[in-house]
Amino acid sequence: MTPAEYDGQLRRRGASLLAVLATLCVPLAVAARHGDQLKANVAAAGTTAPNPDCTLIVPGDPLSAAGLATPYQLVATDPAGGACNETNTAQSAFVQAAIFDPATGQISVYHPLVIDAGTRPAVAPVVPTLPANAVVALWFGDNGDQLTLTAESSATLSDAHCVNGARGSVFGQVAFCNAHAFFKAANAAITSGTLKIPPLGTASDGLPCPTVRDFFVVDQDQSDNLPTLYLITSRGHLAQYNKKNLAALKGAVTLGNGSDNRLTDVFLDGAMGCKPFMVNDLGNPGQLVPAQALNELQARMEQGTPVALIPGGDPMTQLAGNEDRAKVNEYRRGVDQPAADSYYDIDTARYCRQMVRVAPQRMLNNKKNLSAFYTPDAGAANSLYTFMAQRFVASYQILDCESLINIAAPVAVTSNAAGVATSATINQAALTKAIQRLATTKSADDAADAASKSLKSWE
């Protein structure tokens, strides 16, 4: 599907949805963390791989209006590994804030800007107007491998309840600040009826629309990264993505964070006739946007059994390559997932079994629509269908699913010389046989991944 055809498809679904999704789906400077870099960055870097470990300097009082409008600064965690530059799409970091208004029970979103240390933004960020007693939280995403948070004042991170990992081990591409307080307030408002979570709706295949906790959607490290966008000017300066800056900064290109959230909000929802949960963007007045926090709240309330929760095999939650329940729980708390009381609760083998039961068949059932839809990453796959297929195969390998459940992946991908997935095959006979072999554990697996458990709250 060409961008023009894609815009036309969205236009038929409604002008208001088009307004946000068309902007979210414009060709990004990077579409996914495994995707291509901008040609300019590749040329500049030569054959030297970009430093994958970068640090974000968090501004003072980051949960205030002034703090939100103060750009974060990107630096190399270890300068000996090379510089870190926000415009190098293998290193770009992103921030998204969610703001809960206790008086109305409503949520809004804001996107703090990231720039290189020692530089200035192309346009000063919008200073948001926050409601009285607002509960503000931050989520971070990264196109590199290891994102570390730091601040000029040692108290900044602790005062903002920032979590970058556990036991001295960072999560990897993600971090968050004050997330638990935000979700606690939002969930209380949902219980009281003040905050209404929109229903998922029905997808074009007759099933509920996908969520970020759907085994059709998840990969080896679910609930990671953000649907945040920035602008890069022709001179390489950064600006917030909003209507005013788009009009003023002619020739600016869009910079984005490859994420489960963008995959769900833009691509899968767009291909399957669904709509994401969206709220007002305080940095782009009059515009509605999706957000990781919104996706997690909707998934918590609406995702049916089986519910995908972060497993112990997720590389971001492991400690020195081993499963670590404490680190899993720190991550889960930041994305509003229930605590794991035992290692059984984070069992990766069960996660693999549920992936096999759910993902390949739904991909196959939606092959026509997914194949016709714009790819999230032209450097990884030539359509949404082949993207989902190669993503499943990679996740299956990273989680070591074949060894854990003794079933080969029922999905195969063919790639061209550039490594782009150009076709995918789902072996229906092998898939049916695999699901039959897994039948004896289905009842117990579904009980462990029941929707009712997803509603458990942290104290």
C-alpha positions in Angstrom: 0.0 0.0 0.0 1.4 3.4 -1.0 1.2 6.3 1.5 -1.5 7.9 -0.7 -3.6 4.7 -0.6 -3.0 4.4 3.1 -4.2 8.0 3.6 -7.3 7.3 1.5 -8.1 4.2 3.6 -7.9 6.2 6.8 -9.9 9.0 5.3 -12.8 6.6 4.7 -12.7 5.7 8.4 -13.1 9.3 9.5 -11.3 12.6 9.3 -10.6 12.9 13.0 -8.8 9.5 13.0 -6.9 10.4 9.8 -5.6 13.6 11.4 -3.6 11.8 14.0 -2.8 8.4 12.4 -1.6 9.9 9.1 0.9 11.9 11.0 2.0 9.0 13.1 2.5 6.8 10.0 4.5 9.2 7.9 7.8 7.7 6.8 10.0 8.0 9.9 13.6 8.7 10.2 13.6 5.3 11.9 10.7 2.9 12.0 12.0 0.3 14.4 15.1 -0.4 16.5 16.2 -3.1 14.1 15.6 -0.8 11.0 17.7 1.2 8.7 19.6 4.4 9.8 19.3 7.6 7.8 21.7 7.5 4.9 23.4 10.6 6.2 24.1 9.0 9.5 25.4 5.9 7.9 27.7 7.9 5.7 28.9 10.0 8.6 29.6 6.9 10.7 31.4 5.0 8.0 32.0 1.4 9.0 32.0 2.2 12.7 28.9 0.9 14.6 27.2 3.6 16.6 27.6 3.5 20.4 24.6 1.6 21.6 24.8 2.8 25.2 23.6 6.3 25.8 22.5 8.4 28.8 19.7 10.9 29.2 20.3 13.8 31.5 16.9 14.4 33.2 16.1 18.1 33.8 15.3 19.4 37.3 11.8 18.9 38.6 10.9 16.8 35.6 7.2 16.3 36.6 6.5 20.0 36.6 5.4 22.1 33.7 8.8 23.8 33.6 10.6 20.4 33.8 8.4 18.9 31.0 9.3 21.8 28.8 13.1 21.6 29.5 14.8 19.5 26.9 16.5 16.2 28.0 20.1 16.0 26.9 21.6 12.9 25.3 25.2 11.9 26.0 27.3 8.8 25.7 27.3 6.6 28.8 31.0 5.9 28.1 32.5 8.4 25.7 35.2 5.9 24.8 32.5 4.0 22.9 31.8 6.9 20.7 29.4 9.9 20.8 25.6 9.7 21.1 23.5 11.9 18.9 19.7 12.2 18.9 19.6 12.5 15.1 21.5 9.2 14.7 18.5 6.9 14.5 20.4 4.0 16.1 20.8 6.0 19.2 17.7 8.3 19.4 15.9 8.5 22.8 12.3 9.5 23.4 10.1 10.7 26.3 6.4 10.7 26.8 4.4 12.1 29.7 0.9 11.2 30.8 -0.9 13.7 33.0 -3.9 12.7 35.3 -6.3 15.4 36.5 -7.7 14.3 39.9 -10.5 16.8 39.6 -11.9 15.4 36.4 -10.4 12.0 36.2 -9.2 12.8 32.7 -5.8 12.1 31.1 -3.7 14.2 28.7 -0.3 13.6 27.1 2.9 15.7 26.5 6.1 14.9 24.7 9.3 16.3 26.3 12.0 16.9 23.8 15.4 15.2 23.6 18.5 17.1 22.2 22.2 16.5 22.2 24.1 17.8 25.2 25.4 21.3 24.6 22.9 22.1 21.8 19.6 24.0 21.7 16.3 23.0 20.2 15.2 24.4 16.8 12.2 25.8 18.6 11.7 26.1 22.3 9.3 23.4 23.6 5.7 24.4 24.5 5.2 24.9 28.2 2.2 22.9 29.1 -0.6 24.1 31.4 -1.1 21.4 34.0 -4.2 20.9 36.0 -4.1 21.5 39.8 -2.6 18.6 41.7 -1.9 16.8 38.5 -0.3 13.3 38.8 2.4 13.3 36.1 4.4 10.3 34.9 7.1 9.7 32.3 8.0 6.8 30.1 11.3 6.6 28.1 12.1 4.7 24.9 15.4 4.2 23.0 16.5 3.0 19.6 19.8 1.9 21.0 20.5 -1.0 23.4 21.1 0.5 26.9 19.5 3.7 28.1 20.7 5.1 31.4 19.0 8.0 33.3 21.1 10.6 35.2 20.5 14.1 36.4 22.6 17.1 37.5 21.2 16.8 41.0 21.3 13.4 42.7 17.9 13.9 44.2 16.1 14.6 40.9 15.6 10.9 40.0 14.6 9.8 43.5 12.2 12.7 44.0 10.5 11.9 40.6 10.4 8.1 41.5 12.4 7.2 38.4 13.1 3.5 37.8 15.9 2.6 35.3 16.2 -1.1 36.2 16.9 -3.2 39.2 19.9 -4.2 41.3 22.3 -2.1 39.2 21.1 -3.6 35.9 19.2 -1.2 33.6 16.2 -2.5 31.7 17.8 -1.7 28.3 15.7 0.5 26.1 13.1 1.7 28.6 12.7 3.6 31.9 9.9 5.4 33.7 9.3 8.0 36.4 6.3 8.1 38.8 4.5 5.5 36.8 3.1 3.7 39.8 1.4 6.8 41.2 -0.1 7.6 37.8 -1.6 4.2 37.4 -2.8 4.1 41.0 -4.7 7.3 40.4 -6.0 6.3 37.0 -7.2 2.9 38.1 -9.0 4.4 41.1 -10.8 6.8 38.7 -11.7 3.8 36.5 -13.2 2.0 39.5 -15.2 5.1 40.6 -16.4 5.6 37.0 -14.7 9.0 36.6 -12.3 7.8 33.9 -13.9 5.9 31.1 -11.8 3.4 29.1 -13.1 3.0 25.5 -14.0 -0.5 24.5 -11.7 -2.2 22.1 -14.2 -2.7 19.4 -14.3 -5.5 16.9 -11.6 -5.9 14.3 -12.2 -6.8 10.6 -11.6 -10.5 11.4 -14.5 -10.5 13.9 -12.3 -10.8 16.9 -11.6 -8.0 19.5 -9.2 -5.4 18.4 -5.6 -6.1 19.5 -4.0 -4.7 22.6 -0.4 -4.5 23.8 -1.1 -7.5 25.9 -2.4 -9.6 23.1 -0.3 -12.7 22.2 -1.0 -11.7 18.6 0.9 -8.4 19.2 3.7 -9.1 21.7 7.3 -10.0 21.0 10.2 -11.0 23.3 10.1 -7.7 25.1 6.5 -6.5 25.2 5.3 -3.1 26.6 8.5 -1.3 25.4 9.1 2.0 23.7 6.8 4.8 22.7 4.6 6.3 19.9 6.5 9.6 20.4 7.5 11.7 17.4 10.1 14.5 17.0 11.1 16.7 14.1 14.7 17.0 12.7 15.3 20.2 10.8 17.4 20.3 7.6 20.2 21.6 9.8 20.0 18.7 12.2 18.2 20.5 15.1 15.4 18.9 17.1 11.9 20.2 17.7 8.7 18.9 19.2 6.2 17.5 16.7 3.3 19.8 16.4 1.3 21.8 13.9 3.1 25.0 14.5 6.6 23.5 14.1 5.5 21.5 11.0 4.4 24.8 9.4 7.5 26.7 10.4 10.2 24.1 9.8 10.1 23.5 6.1 11.9 20.3 5.1 12.0 18.9 8.6 11.7 15.1 8.8 10.1 13.0 11.5 12.0 11.0 14.0 10.2 8.1 15.8 10.7 5.2 18.2 10.1 1.7 16.9 7.7 0.2 19.5 5.0 -2.2 20.3 2.8 0.8 21.0 3.2 2.3 17.6 2.7 -1.1 16.0 -0.6 -1.5 17.7 -1.9 2.1 17.6 -1.0 2.8 13.9 -0.4 -0.3 11.9 -2.4 -3.1 13.4 -5.3 -0.8 14.3 -5.2 0.8 10.8 -5.0 -2.6 9.0 -7.8 -4.2 11.0 -10.3 -1.4 11.2 -9.7 -0.5 14.8 -9.1 2.8 16.7 -6.6 3.5 19.4 -7.4 5.2 22.7 -6.3 8.8 22.3 -6.3 12.0 24.4 -5.3 15.6 24.1 -1.7 16.4 23.4 -0.7 19.4 25.6 2.2 20.2 23.3 0.1 20.1 20.1 -3.2 21.9 21.1 -6.3 20.5 19.5 -4.7 17.2 18.5 -5.5 13.7 20.0 -2.7 11.2 20.3 -2.2 7.6 21.6 0.2 6.8 24.4 1.9 3.9 26.1 0.0 4.7 29.4 -3.3 4.7 27.5 -2.5 1.4 25.8 -1.6 -0.3 29.2 -4.8 1.0 30.8 -7.0 -0.2 28.0 -5.2 -3.6 27.9 -5.6 -4.0 31.6 -9.3 -3.5 31.4 -10.2 -5.0 28.0 -7.8 -7.7 27.0 -9.4 -11.1 27.3 -7.8 -14.4 28.4 -5.0 -15.2 27.7 -3.3 -12.0 28.7 0.3 -11.5 27.8 2.4 -10.3 30.7 6.2 -9.7 30.8 7.9 -13.0 31.1 11.2 -13.9 32.7 12.8 -14.5 29.3 12.4 -10.9 28.3 16.1 -9.8 27.9 15.2 -6.4 29.4 14.2 -8.0 32.7 17.1 -10.4 33.0 20.1 -10.1 35.3 23.4 -11.3 33.8 21.4 -13.4 31.3 19.3 -15.1 34.0 15.7 -14.7 34.9 15.1 -12.3 37.8 11.7 -12.0 39.3 12.5 -8.8 41.2 13.5 -7.1 38.0 10.5 -8.4 36.2 8.3 -6.9 38.9 10.0 -3.5 38.7 9.3 -3.5 35.0 5.7 -4.7 35.4 5.0 -2.0 38.0 6.1 0.7 35.5 3.6 -0.5 32.9 0.7 -1.4 35.2 1.0 -5.2 35.1 0.3 -7.3 38.2 3.2 -8.4 40.4 4.6 -11.9 39.8 4.3 -13.8 43.1 6.5 -16.7 41.9 8.6 -17.8 39.0 5.7 -19.7 37.6 4.0 -16.3 37.1 6.9 -15.3 34.7 7.2 -18.7 33.0 8.7 -18.2 29.5 7.6 -21.6 28.3 4.0 -20.8 28.9 4.5 -17.4 27.1 5.9 -19.4 24.1 2.9 -21.8 24.1 0.5 -18.9 24.1 2.3 -17.2 21.2 2.0 -20.4 19.2 -1.7 -20.8 20.0 -2.6 -17.2 19.1 -0.3 -15.3 16.8 0.3 -17.5 13.7 -3.4 -18.3 13.1 -4.5 -14.7 13.4 -1.7 -13.6 11.1 -2.8 -16.1 8.6 -6.5 -15.1 9.0 -5.5 -11.5 8.3 -2.9 -12.1 5.6 -4.8 -10.2 2.9 -5.2 -7.0 5.0 -1.8 -7.2 6.6 -0.1 -7.8 3.3 -1.8 -4.8 1.7 -0.8 -2.5 4.6 2.2 -0.2 4.9 5.2 -1.8 6.6 6.4 -0.4 10.0 10.0 -0.8 8.9 11.0 -1.0 5.2 14.5 -2.1 6.4 13.0 -5.2 8.0 10.0 -6.2 5.9 8.1 -5.2 2.8 4.6 -5.3 4.3 2.9 -5.4 7.7 2.3 -9.1 7.1 6.0 -10.0 6.5 6.9 -7.6 9.4 4.7 -9.5 11.8 6.0 -12.8 10.5 9.7 -12.0 10.9 9.0 -10.4 14.3 7.4 -13.7 15.4 10.3 -15.8 14.2 12.9 -13.5 15.9 11.0 -13.4 19.2 10.6 -17.2 19.1 14.4 -17.5 18.7 15.3 -14.9 21.3 13.0 -16.5 23.9 14.4 -19.9 23.0 10.9 -21.2 22.5 11.8 -24.2 20.4 14.0 -25.6 23.2 11.5 -24.7 26.0 8.4 -26.3 24.4 10.0 -28.6 21.9 8.1 -27.2 18.9 9.7 -25.6 15.9 8.3 -22.2 14.8 5.4 -22.8 12.5 6.3 -19.5 10.7 9.1 -19.2 8.1 10.3 -16.0 6.4 12.2 -15.5 3.2 14.5 -12.4 3.0 16.3 -10.7 0.1 20.0 -10.0 -0.1 19.5 -6.8 2.0 17.9 -8.8 4.8 14.4 -7.5 4.1 11.6 -10.1 4.7 9.8 -10.4 1.3 7.6 -13.4 1.9 6.3 -15.5 4.8 4.8 -18.9 5.1 2.7 -20.2 8.0 2.6 -24.0 7.8 -1.1 -24.7 8.7 -0.5 -28.4 9.1 2.4 -27.9 11.4 0.5 -25.2 13.3 -2.5 -27.5 13.8 -0.3 -30.3 15.0 1.5 -27.9 17.4 -1.7 -26.6 18.9 -3.0 -30.2 19.3 0.2 -31.1 21.2 -0.3 -28.1 23.5 -3.9 -29.0 24.2 -3.1 -30.7 27.5 -1.7 -27.5 29.0 -4.2 -25.0 27.6 -6.5 -25.0 30.6 -3.7 -24.4 33.1 -2.0 -21.9 30.9 -5.2 -19.9 30.4 -5.8 -20.0 34.2 -2.4 -18.5 34.8 -2.9 -15.9 32.1 -6.5 -15.1 33.0 -7.9 -11.6 32.4 -9.0 -11.5 36.1 -5.4 -11.6 37.2 -4.6 -8.7 35.0 -6.8 -6.5 37.2 -4.7 -7.1 40.3 -3.3 -3.9 41.6 0.0 -2.9 43.3 -0.4 -1.6 46.8 
